[in-house]
Amino acid sequence: MPFYDYRCNACSHEVRILQKRTAPGPEHCELCDTGKMEKYIGGCSFALAGGGWFEDGYSAPSSDTSHTSDSTD
């Protein structure tokens, strides 16, 4: 089940609730009990782990300057 973020229109109190997508959200603010709670898009905790992502296969090759060749003919 996903987390949903709600914010009170009256006092701006925010709450995060773990609920089903089809479940109704809170109707009134638990802090001020007067404001209506509205769903908003909060932060995301998405992270790509492991190999095979952009930095592994598509980034520019690093320039290695340790191999300097001075040709003396």
C-alpha positions in Angstrom: 0.0 0.0 0.0 1.3 3.5 -0.8 1.6 6.5 1.5 -0.5 9.6 0.8 0.2 13.1 2.0 -2.6 15.4 3.2 -2.5 19.1 4.1 -5.1 21.1 6.1 -6.4 24.2 4.3 -6.8 26.1 7.5 -3.7 25.5 9.6 -1.4 23.8 7.0 -0.9 20.8 9.2 0.5 17.9 7.2 0.0 14.2 7.7 1.2 11.1 5.9 -1.2 8.1 5.8 -0.6 4.5 4.7 -3.8 3.5 2.9 -5.3 1.8 -0.1 -5.7 3.8 -3.3 -9.5 3.5 -3.1 -9.7 4.4 0.6 -11.1 7.8 1.5 -8.7 10.3 3.1 -9.3 12.2 6.3 -12.2 14.7 6.2 -11.1 17.1 8.9 -7.8 18.1 10.4 -6.8 16.3 13.5 -5.0 19.4 14.9 -7.5 22.2 14.4 -10.6 20.2 13.6 -11.9 22.9 11.3 -9.9 22.7 8.1 -10.5 20.3 5.2 -7.7 17.9 4.4 -6.5 17.8 0.7 -4.2 15.3 -0.9 -1.0 16.7 -2.3 2.0 15.3 -4.0 4.9 15.0 -1.5 8.4 13.8 -1.8 9.4 10.5 -3.4 11.6 7.9 -1.8 12.5 6.2 -5.1 16.1 5.0 -5.5 17.9 3.0 -8.2 20.3 0.5 -6.7 22.8 -1.8 -8.3 24.6 -1.7 -11.6 23.3 -1.2 -15.2 22.0 2.4 -14.8 22.9 5.6 -16.6 26.2 6.2 -14.8 27.4 2.7 -15.5 26.7 2.4 -19.2 26.1 5.8 -20.7 28.3 8.3 -19.0 31.3 9.7 -20.8 34.5 7.7 -20.3 36.9 9.2 -17.7 40.0 10.8 -19.1 43.1 9.1 -17.7 46.0 11.5 -17.7 48.4 9.3 -15.9 49.8 7.8 -19.2 51.8 10.6 -20.7 53.9 9.6 -23.6 56.9 11.7 -24.5 58.4 10.5 -27.7 62.0 11.4 -28.0 63.3 10.5 -31.4 
